[in-house]
Amino acid sequence: MKLKHHILTTALALALSPTMAMAQANGTNSSYSRFGIGLPCDQSQSYNRSMAGVAQGLRKGTRVNMQNPASYSAIDSLTFLFDVGMGLQRTRYTQNGSHRAANNTSFDQVNAAFRVARNLGMSIGFQPYTKVGYSFTQTQDVSTDPYTGQAISNVFEFNGSGGIHQAYIGAGWRPFKGFSIGVNAGVIWGTITHQLAQTFAENGTANTTSYSSLRTYYSSNVISWKGDVGLQYAIPLKQDDRLTIGATVGIGHRLGGTSSITRTALSGDTIQASTGKAFSIPMSYSIGGAWEHAEKLTLAADFTLEQWSKCYAPVFNVAERSYNATTGAYSDHWRISAGAEYVPNRFGNLAQRISYRMGAYYSSPYLNIAQGGQTVSGPCEYGLTAGVGIPILNSTTQRFALRPQVNVGVGWSRRTASAAGLINENILSIHIGVTFNERWFMKWQFK
């Protein structure tokens, strides 16, 4: 037993160390990531990402479902699960008739799960929580110089990078038949930086002699805890049918860390201010269900509500030269998603074991954006997903009907601006993941 635990610990350490380092470079080219703590990352795993991220009712002993920790109790005593995934995406940005495109890669998740006792499973993993990454320029015509007749414009350069990451450990327990409860507990941390440079130009040429420029640097270091509680109840309907109802509550709270601002004018005037616990994460409530038929067809749907309106973000008061955390930067956010999976024959040949998946989702805006002296809502988002799970077969997996899989998925999503002048984003993404299902704890007999 000690040897097994040593092997398990070593495997997880080797898997987590390079991926955690790699995640530090993750980013996005979305200008919407400059608000708050950045764009939230998809928390689904490599198999259910192609099902629009549905998770609350999914309960299989051959897959890791960290979105509802109650599912860990379904893992059998012989299995060690390991799931890792990454993504590629191409985004087309459109604003006021102009457009451009950008490519990104991302590390998405690494998770492991195993059983520690009868009806008790455990999971450990690492995933990005939010990401920040953008670089763009805006130009505004100000006036015309009355002496030279040259057009004067204000040029704003925006740059940002960083994000928040999370590592967790969780357990799921089935106290009696059909009912399971689980908990995820972990730490979230990260560094976020934003830079804004404001300069003036005459006829498109920068002029720092006649006009004063302004540079503002924002920096936030975040470290805190994160916790989620999940429930699942499986209801047998017929001999080959099962309905599983699931729900999860995420605990919202203020985040530890320090946020600061440094504002420097070309004239030499510098303003510095800082505040603690500037950000928070929302209380979240998810509920959903999954209907399974004959281990072939799974239909699932989820609904999630996140109370972002109660969350804090830092705001700089120019008159008072202060930097304080306040509410009002967000609105409550909800998302509805539905997905399906079909497997012709889980115990057949390679072609029959392929899993076919699809899904769709819609989410409401959660950002409040200041524009033209008014506050408007950020973009809503909707999308379609599809993918396949291709089994890895060898003599062992054929004999025991194990399901190690290469999961490949594609997705199309759109962020639609709610007001004129904001950016629309069309995103085409590809996700590639591998789920290993190993019989680490099997006792072999040799004759």
Buried (B, 14 or more C-beta within 10 A) or exposed (E): EEEEEEEBEEBBEEBBEEBBEBBBEBBBBBBBBBBBBBBBBBBBBBBBBBBBBBBBBBBBBBBBBBBBBBBBBBBEEBBBBBBBBBBBBEBBBBBEEEEEEBEBEBBBBBBBBBBEEEBBBBBBBBBBBBBBBBBBEEEEEEEEBEEEEBBBBBBBBBBBBBBBBBBBBBBBBBEEEEBBBBBBBBEBBBBBBBBBBBBBBBEEEEBEEEBBBBBBBBBBBBBBEBBBBBBBBBEEEEEEEBBBBBBBBBBBBBBBBBBBBBBBBEEEEEBEBBBEBBBBBBBBBBBBBBBBBEEEBBBBBBBBBBBBBEBBBBBBEEEEEBBBBEBEBBBBBEBBBBBBBBBEEBEEEEEEBBBBBBBBBBBBBBBBBEEEEEEBBBBBBBBBBBBBBBBBBEEEBBEEEBBBBBBBBBBEBBBEBEBEEBBBBBBBBBBBBBBBBBBEBEEEEEE
